[in-house]
Amino acid sequence: LIITIPIFTSIIFMITQVIHGKVNGVYFAASLFPPAMISLFAIRLLLSSNTKRLDRLNDAIKRR
């Protein structure tokens, strides 16, 4: 959900600009860069939480 919201918002902004005929390179970059960075940050958070979870699981397995 964290990853899909910025992608959908950028798609909606691009569709509205295409309808009005105002698309240029600056707007394209400005509308896609922040959602892409948010998505990458969200993926990074998910991966870091998964590695922490795996570390705890490995510790629990080693204790047995």
Buried (B, 14 or more C-beta within 10 A) or exposed (E): EEBEEBBEBBEEBBEEBEEEEEBEEEEBEEBBEEBEEBBEEBEEEEEEEEEEEEEEEEEEEEEE
